[in-house]
Amino acid sequence: MARRPDLVGLTVLAMLSVRASHPYELHRFIVDTHKDYVTGLPRSLYHAVERLAAEELIVPVETSREGRRPERTVYEITDEGLRELATRLRTLLENPGAERRTFTAAVSLMGVLPVPDALRALRTRAASIEGSLASMNAHLKALKDGGLPDVLMIEVDYERALSETELAWLRDLIARLESGELDWPSTVRRELLEGVLGEP
């Protein structure tokens, strides 16, 4: 059985690629921006931070304490963490698997990739869906030609409708990126994320 993608870890890497933060800030960002694919908070977040630190994808850089509050450790992403983030994110954009939540997570974080990398991954995803649609259409035609009633093919028709909708959305997104209508220069990205996380 294929291992499920670590969406919490991916989100932590993505946020730390923008600026060093402590887990409480990351938790606040996830809640404030409605990253609803991240479940099991706050425990899942702290476990992800521990895992990523053990893998040396992130490292602690500072520990501070305000008043009687518990100590807060600030983490930053390593060079290896940046490479891992880009690899994981491109993979999930290109081939998120059957669970739509995974693609939602990948799309919500794609702003940490350079635009050309995101475009390549989205084009790969669109081509994959086009191939799947061709297979579905051929399968439906064969079943219909074989005399199978429509009601017994309804689930394939449903999957086809979902795929057609996603493909249309992807084509529109790709066109917006190619035309420059949608863009995310690093300075804009940093300002946007720091606006949510608070002052740098």
Secondary structure, 3 states (H helix, E strand, C coil): CCCCCCHHHHHHHHHHCCCCECHHHHHHHHHHCCCCCCCCCCHHHHHHHHHHHHCCCEEEEEEECCCCCCCEEEEEECHHHHHHHHHHHHHHHHCCCCCHHHHHHHHHHHHHCCHHHHHHHHHHHHHHHHHHHHHHHHHHHHHHHCCCCHHHHHHHHHHHHHHHHHHHHHHHHHHHHHHCCCCCCHHHHHHHHHHHHCCC
